[in-house]
């Protein structure tokens, strides 16, 4: 959640370099991570499904936040 939130803030600071798609993807990741975290303590939760979803969310977060950071910090062409 922290990576997605910092990528959103970084994209806002340098809005000219980052397409809106990447910001919206980071917002979606943040919302989905919040949803997963809220249900993680339920006693009826399937831990295998939660683990798999968390892993996929981590990969998507690393890609979207990393690419947002790259686009934010690269020099304008």
Backbone torsions as a table, in degrees:
resi	resn	phi	psi	omega
1	UNK	NA	-35.8	179.8
2	UNK	-67.2	-39.0	177.8
3	UNK	-63.7	-44.6	-179.8
4	UNK	-64.5	-42.0	-179.6
5	UNK	-65.7	-41.4	179.2
6	UNK	-69.6	-33.0	176.6
7	UNK	-67.0	-37.0	177.0
8	UNK	-63.5	-45.8	179.7
9	UNK	-63.7	-41.1	-179.8
10	UNK	-66.7	-38.0	178.0
11	UNK	-66.4	-35.1	177.8
12	UNK	-67.8	-37.0	-179.8
13	UNK	-67.5	-31.1	-178.2
14	UNK	-126.9	60.5	-171.6
15	UNK	-64.7	-22.4	-177.7
16	UNK	-70.7	-27.5	-175.2
17	UNK	-93.3	-14.0	-172.9
18	UNK	-115.0	121.4	175.5
19	UNK	-63.9	152.3	-177.9
20	UNK	-60.4	-30.2	-179.1
21	UNK	-55.4	-45.0	-176.5
22	UNK	-68.6	-35.5	176.6
23	UNK	-66.3	-43.8	179.1
24	UNK	-65.9	-36.0	176.7
25	UNK	-64.7	-40.5	177.2
26	UNK	-66.0	-36.2	176.0
27	UNK	-65.0	-42.5	178.9
28	UNK	-63.4	-41.2	177.5
29	UNK	-62.2	-43.2	179.2
30	UNK	-62.2	-43.0	179.0
31	UNK	-66.5	-42.6	-179.5
32	UNK	-67.6	-37.7	177.3
33	UNK	-65.0	-37.7	176.9
34	UNK	-64.7	-41.0	178.0
35	UNK	-63.2	-44.6	179.1
36	UNK	-65.3	-40.5	-178.8
37	UNK	-66.5	-34.7	-179.2
38	UNK	-67.3	-33.7	-177.8
39	UNK	-95.2	1.5	-174.2
40	UNK	-69.7	-24.0	-177.2
41	UNK	-90.6	-0.8	-179.7
42	UNK	-66.5	136.6	-177.6
43	UNK	-73.5	-18.3	-179.5
44	UNK	-95.8	8.9	-177.2
45	UNK	-75.8	139.9	176.1
46	UNK	-82.6	112.9	-174.1
47	UNK	-66.0	-29.4	178.5
48	UNK	-67.8	-42.4	178.7
49	UNK	-67.4	-43.1	178.6
50	UNK	-62.4	-42.3	178.5
51	UNK	-64.9	-42.9	178.9
52	UNK	-64.7	-45.0	178.9
53	UNK	-64.4	-37.9	178.0
54	UNK	-65.8	-39.2	178.2
55	UNK	-64.2	-47.1	178.7
56	UNK	-62.9	-38.7	178.3
57	UNK	-65.5	-37.8	177.0
58	UNK	-62.3	-45.8	179.6
59	UNK	-62.1	-45.9	179.2
60	UNK	-63.4	-39.6	178.8
61	UNK	-64.1	-45.0	179.4
62	UNK	-62.3	-41.5	179.4
63	UNK	-68.3	-47.6	-176.2
64	UNK	-70.7	-43.4	179.1
65	UNK	-68.6	-39.3	177.8
66	UNK	-64.2	-44.2	-179.8
67	UNK	-69.6	-36.1	176.2
68	UNK	-63.4	-43.0	177.7
69	UNK	-63.1	-42.6	178.2
70	UNK	-60.8	-46.7	179.9
71	UNK	-66.3	-31.9	-179.6
72	UNK	-71.1	-37.2	-170.9
73	UNK	-98.2	-8.5	-179.8
74	UNK	-73.8	156.1	-179.9
75	UNK	-76.3	140.5	177.6
76	UNK	-62.3	141.0	-178.0
77	UNK	-88.0	NA	NA
